[in-house]
Amino acid sequence: MKKINLIILTIFLAYLVNGCSSPMDVRTPRDTVPINGENYKMPAKISDLLFVEDDSIVKHFNTLESTVSIDTTNKPPRLWLKLVLEDTSNASSLIKRITTRRLDINLDSIDFSRRWNFSGRHTDINWAQLKVERGLNTSNDTIIVSGSEANLSDISFTLDKGIAYASFNASIFDKKVWKEYHDSTYTQYITVTRYDTTFDNNGKMIITIVTEKVPKEITEKIEEEKRMKDSLFLKGKFKLSY
């Protein structure tokens, strides 16, 4: 009887050993299989966004749009990306300088192997543009398409086992615009009408109306728009997981 139980136990242990998967068989990011479809695109996720302006000012962007696809069947892999970030805080409006209010990046089937320099042409399918807040008056804000002579930006990537690290750099040269108010005093002559009383030779009182111009100082508050050359440098890093 004991011999029979020992045989059954041996068979059961053999089943467990052969039927269970080894921890080494667990799928890892490098084993990810592309989804069949157009260009074998796989969805990716953006995380760990960090943008800094002028090397010290951390920008607290809200993500308005984030769409990423990666094709790993190409050598090197290719990337489709649409990223829209916006600073919705009011802190920057209190500063008399230009700052980034919104950042749009659009990439269409670029490869990971080289740094992409944005050209600035509106006809390009790969572009970056920044909405620049110019100062205290938001009506002076402007959209700058990166790639002009003075305003440049680029983006580069590094790959590591199913994760891509992106690095974005932009330099913007524009004018900050703000309004100043001051008092201005000037002299204005106004027309004054008064009654004048005289007497004739018989002592009769004669009342006449006299009109004359007299000086008067007037003070007004003058609005003056100021402009000054300014610049900003924006650096950003984020992670793509696929």
Secondary structure, DSSP 8 states (H G I E B T S, - for coil): -HHHHHHHHHHHHHHHHHHS--GGGS--GGG----SSGGG-EEEEEEEEEEEETTTEEE--EEEEEEEEEETTSSS-EEEEEEEEE---SGGGGSSS-EEEEEEEEEEEEETTS-EE----TT-SSEEEEEEE-SS-GGG-EEEETTSSS-EEEEEEEE-SSEEEEEEEEEEEEEEEEEEEEEEEEEEEEEEEEEEEEE-TT--EEEEEEEEEEEEEEEEEEEEEEEEEEEEEEEEEEEEE-
